[in-house]
């Protein structure tokens, strides 16, 4: 039996534990650590061309350098989150920051693609030690009346931090060298390490059961297989042997994981029976869809800004900032709204706004309208995502008992990563298919070689236009209009998905009361907590 469960603020103060100032320091510390991880997810996207030239690497290798970080991160979240619960959240956070920082420095100095790939894998492992612990620290130290607000801050950074990190990376690439984009994560780690040592209390949840090694290994295989399919399917082809084998492995491992965890019951890595509860299932599905839509929108927006509007990478990133700011602000406001009207109504309003944003972008977008034709939709989506993400995250963490908060946080993060990969694959495929279908009828009179190149994508069409002489403007106009057609197809699909989610959450969303698992466990659950 452990010795002490996280207590309400009044009791904590009486015992000399955590006051408001200490809680604020904890929140700042874990937010900085989280920002380092999130910034590294998107930062390298702006340096693809630079890496290809300097390393003499193929596009496939460059994409692996970018994606392998996310693959390692997603695959190890559940096992390392569970280890953090057992071994201590503070030691795990410190170890993760150290490993992540060293790996990031190695990546910044990498002389070739092979060392860069290895460094990115190590960075992903460090990130998987950091990310679930940052949320678990919040849920295990903050009293209930302040927990929602703190989760709102965490969610805002998790949602909008990627865009902010991409902006800073693009700025560094433009004004300095692409290797300087690793500076931000390193600086954040150097700030977070001493703050963690001095501000974050240690908490761990001793267990009478042995660590679920088999469950951990099977979960790694399952997540790796599914993420690989979503990342590589668009490049290799959905019918390619590697894609199909990976899909089969991922699905079989997922079924095996569920079967094993049902067999283990109390000694399981994750009690999958809890997915029958509205909080866990509703929160997970909402995050899966919302983060999928957000990531997919990013894939669609950058070609629109760069190939259709002719903007630079830095300006394109700046154009994404209104959505990120709206998302972060509404994520901070969501706990107050959820307290007043309930988690489910807050999520429903957020989902409705996000769906409205996608519909607005489908209806209003045009080549002549430019940025202003998509801005209203971006703002509506940002507000809607922020309102839906915070109560979803809180519903997930509230559905698992106190001794499983590292697992709860990891589950939240795995859902985000799976949603991100799924959204990129789905919306990216819809835009590409819509573009190809539309441009076929608009290439009459264009030289055959240029027409074939233009069919590959809007960026290819822009590049090919320079070789077509008097047909250049016709080809550019055809490609831009075709991309808008594909864009509209993807936006309508996203709006329909959000509509289905709206109906599901309206009838099956989380309620106001804590989950049965939490009510049953909290009075008896105890945590070893040290300053």
Phi, psi and omega in degrees: 000137178275182196251340187197124177269145176309132191248162177299163187301317183297317178291321180298318180295321180296329181268007180072027183271248192252120175262183185298322181294318179294320178297322179296318178296319179299314181296318179297318182297309182291332177292320178295317178298317179296320181298324178299317180292313184293320181298329181281346179290318188254343189303317185289347180302329184277356185243020184300313181296318181298316179294318180300319181288312186291320182269352186060039187260153176284166177298324179297317179295319179298318179295325177294322177301322180284313190280335186292334174298310180295323180298312179295319180300307184296319185294328188258001183300309183296309180300317183284329174297318178294321177296322178299322176300321185278313188274341182123128185287324179294310177302321180294319179295318178296315179297319179296316178298319179296311180296318180296316181296314180297315181297324179293321177296316178300318179297321180296330183257003187303127181276346182209173184293327182295314179293324177299316178299315180297319179295323179291324175297312179299321177298319179296322177295314177300319180296324179291337174281331184276309195300309180293331181290326181300317178285322179297324177298318179296310185290336182265348182244329183280134175295158189303322184289344179248353187294319182299317179298316180295320177295326176298318177296314180300315182294320179299319178291318179297325182277313184263347184296329180297319179292319177298317178296322178294321178298312180295322178295316179298322179296316180294321178295321182289320187264344182226239181232153184299332180292341179289347180292343174283351183296317183301308179300322180295316179298317180297320177296316180297330176282318185289327183300303180294328178293323177296317180300322187263336190247331187269121175286153178271142174216141177214161183237089179302141182232145177282347183260151177288153179299137184281081184295317181296315178300320179296314181295317181293323178296323178298315180296317182298310182293319178300314181299314183289319179294320179301315179302313184290328179281320188264341181306311180297329182276311185277335187106140184288342178260004181294147181305316181298322180293314182292319178297316180297319178298315180298315179298315181298316181291317179297317179294323178297314177297318178297321179297313180299315180298316180295317182292326175294325179290322183285328181051250188296337181261017186280158172293318179217122179284097186291345177296337181292345178292349174288343180280145184296323183298310183290313182291315180295317179295318181293315180296320179297314179296321178303312183288314185296314179289330174297315179296316180300312181295319179297322178299319179299320179296324182281322186291318186296316174298326178296312181294317188274312185274325182273313181268346178076027182273160175283167178299320181293314180295324178297321178291320177301322181294339178278343188299322179304320178295318180296317180295316178300320180296314182293321180292315181290330175296325177288331180276338185304319180300322178295317179294319180295325178294323183283312188247347181109157182294317184297310177300324179296315179296320181297316178297316180298315180297319179297318179294319178297317177296320176298320179300318179293320178296320178298319180291330175289322184281321191263338188298138176200157178296316183289329180287337176060216186296322182296338180284342179250346184299314179303319178294321178299316181294316179298319179295317180300313179297315182297318180295318179299318180293328183273331186288317186296307178296333176293314178298317180295324178296321179294311183292329179285343183278342179253148182293167185303323182284357181243025184290330174295320177292317179300316179295319179295320178299318176303316183287320178299318178300318178300313184292319177296318178298318179300311180296320180294318181295318179299315181294314186289304183293324176298318180293321180295317179296315181298315180295316179296322178296312182296319179295323184283322187283339181304325182272002186241014185251016179295129180090350179277136177309143189301315181299314179295322179296318179297319178296318182297328180294339183288334180164165185293323178295322177296322179295319179298318179293321182287336184300329181293345182258004187254007176060239184290347179272000187303309183295322178297318180293317178300313181297318179298317181293316181296315179295323179292322177296319178298322176299313177296320177304310182299321178299316180293320181294319178295322177297316178297321179295321178296317178299316178296326177296318177297317178298321179303312181296317181298311183291326179300326182257334186233016181287168181295147177270193183274338187270153177299157181291161179298323180296320182289317180298324182287325190265325190302315181298328183265336184290140180223149182230137173286118183233127178229154182280000000 
